[in-house]
């Protein structure tokens, strides 16, 4: 080959006021890169010994800083690329550094580290101004940070967003909490005159939300260790939950504190439950139905001949409706500490995915994998009352409005419908209720406020009006 390239003296970033500049680090720790027009410019960095996680230019463009998994932060001249200093003289943090952010005046730098701290650096003096101790748990590792005007924010491994307080490094001004994994189920409950939303995700985390302010938190103590599949509030104001960790838990909503004594181990993995008057809970496990009373297992039915998928207990007690993958709803009588098969089945239009009784017990709504919702009239011996079509994919959840005249359904098509029991053509359609994932749970706060959740890890409130 008559020629080969020996060196490239790359251009500096082309900056424009008011336009962001993309800059990043090479995972191998040897380079950083930025964009210029349609080009990506890669430049050498030989100082770090491990992955470079973040590179940031100062707002005035005079310097840029690099942060690495080796716990070091290097500052370079923004024009020549010459190294100016290593913050802290050696290691800036005891763990890997995942993010850095400059102050608006370019004089200070905020860093976030896996050592569970964040630090403010005076770059000119090469000294630490403040150290924020974010906790001792592995979930308190700091993975991101931002210095925006007077606000200093970090993101923990837990997914929580922390507003740092310069005047009190040991306690954030505010912590925004929530779910970082897909939400599987939710329910609502009034406590102390306030309405709260409870949601459970596939990592076992349960969160409660003030429906008015959005302020939220998790329960204290050690709870579920795997996906929370279903939840309901019983007459004792306990949140009853079942999980893929093979337990059913009863948690007091006044204490919001997990108790080891209130976790009941199941023989087979539970996937759905319903609560009823008299301290009853019916739990559906894989191939099994379990009746519980006062937090104790008292009866089980095996060899069902079908796979149970969803369960509801009539508000008046006495009857449990179990939806199966066989496309039928099977009715059982609760008699003391036993369950008796009534030998009565209701035919749905496909494999049952969820079902619910209206609050007055007059109707049973059943949704299925064939995109249909069927409503049965209890007073008429569970005769078919109406059939509702509209979803474009499997319907996965259903919930009755307190007015007993409307109910909502959510599907894999990311749509929510609010139906009128007496007229299938009178409905409210919410398309793309959750744009990224299907709707996984529904609940009503009142006759005009619907709550939805999804695998996108968000909870939404909707105002519903009827013309």
WOZIFEN-V907213 format. One record per helix or strand of 2 or more residues. SS is the DSSP state (~ for helix, > for strand). FROM is the first residue (numbers start at 1). LEN is the number of residues. If there is no record, write none. Layout:
BEGIN
SS,FROM,LEN
SS,FROM,LEN
END
This chain:
BEGIN
>,23,3
>,31,6
>,39,6
>,52,6
>,63,6
>,73,5
>,83,4
>,97,6
>,108,6
>,117,6
>,127,7
~,138,3
>,142,7
>,151,6
>,161,3
>,174,3
>,183,9
>,194,8
>,206,5
>,216,3
>,228,6
>,238,6
>,247,6
~,260,3
>,263,3
>,270,7
>,280,6
>,288,6
>,296,6
>,308,6
>,319,6
>,328,8
>,338,10
>,352,6
>,363,6
>,372,6
>,383,7
>,395,6
>,406,6
>,416,5
>,423,8
>,439,8
>,449,6
>,459,5
END
